Amino acid sequence: MKKASTSDICFANKVVKQGNSYCVRIPKGVLEYLNIEGGDIVKVIIGRDDTEVKK
């Protein structure tokens, strides 16, 4: 994948509980595409994905 330094990528994943925190898993390919590594600070915008129908 190409390196992108100022791109925004949107994806939908489930919120999962990990210890005392909640996490959203980020696909590895997204991190590689944006040239982000563990420990880097990232901007996060969170909202509900209303396209998925809850049962």
Kinemage of the C-alpha trace (Angstrom):
@kinemage 1
@onewidth
@group {chain A} dominant
@subgroup {mainchain}
@vectorlist {calphas} color= white
{ca met a 1} P 0.000 0.000 0.000
{ca lys a 2} L 1.023 3.589 -0.558
{ca lys a 3} L 2.155 5.780 2.333
{ca ala a 4} L -0.375 8.468 3.234
{ca ser a 5} L 0.535 10.987 5.896
{ca thr a 6} L -2.614 13.119 6.115
{ca ser a 7} L -5.364 10.778 4.912
{ca asp a 8} L -8.449 9.842 6.878
{ca ile a 9} L -9.823 6.312 6.686
{ca cys a 10} L -13.239 5.235 7.928
{ca phe a 11} L -14.194 1.702 8.959
{ca ala a 12} L -16.719 0.094 11.298
{ca asn a 13} L -15.731 -2.424 13.973
{ca lys a 14} L -17.305 -3.680 17.185
{ca val a 15} L -16.347 -2.224 20.552
{ca val a 16} L -14.723 -4.962 22.673
{ca lys a 17} L -13.933 -5.040 26.396
{ca gln a 18} L -10.260 -5.526 27.226
{ca gly a 19} L -9.561 -5.455 30.959
{ca asn a 20} L -10.995 -2.223 32.376
{ca ser a 21} L -11.107 -0.529 28.971
{ca tyr a 22} L -13.100 -0.717 25.772
{ca cys a 23} L -11.271 -0.962 22.459
{ca val a 24} L -11.982 -0.842 18.749
{ca arg a 25} L -9.709 -3.066 16.721
{ca ile a 26} L -7.917 -1.302 13.881
{ca pro a 27} L -7.055 -3.395 10.826
{ca lys a 28} L -3.276 -3.825 10.458
{ca gly a 29} L -3.465 -2.717 6.834
{ca val a 30} L -4.871 0.645 7.920
{ca leu a 31} L -1.935 1.232 10.272
{ca glu a 32} L 0.550 0.269 7.558
{ca tyr a 33} L -1.226 2.446 4.967
{ca leu a 34} L -1.084 5.498 7.249
{ca asn a 35} L 2.443 4.666 8.451
{ca ile a 36} L 1.259 4.466 12.088
{ca glu a 37} L 3.057 2.353 14.677
{ca gly a 38} L 2.338 1.338 18.267
{ca gly a 39} L 2.821 4.310 20.578
{ca asp a 40} L 1.906 6.895 17.923
{ca ile a 41} L -0.830 9.378 18.830
{ca val a 42} L -3.853 9.304 16.523
{ca lys a 43} L -7.049 11.328 16.149
{ca val a 44} L -10.199 9.284 16.845
{ca ile a 45} L -13.745 10.286 15.919
{ca ile a 46} L -16.358 7.920 17.319
{ca gly a 47} L -20.028 7.477 16.460
{ca arg a 48} L -22.678 4.815 16.079
{ca asp a 49} L -22.879 2.925 12.777
{ca asp a 50} L -26.595 3.226 12.039
{ca thr a 51} L -26.317 1.162 8.851
{ca glu a 52} L -26.239 -2.088 10.869
{ca val a 53} L -29.621 -3.268 12.127
{ca lys a 54} L -29.574 -4.449 15.752
{ca lys a 55} L -31.437 -7.661 16.570
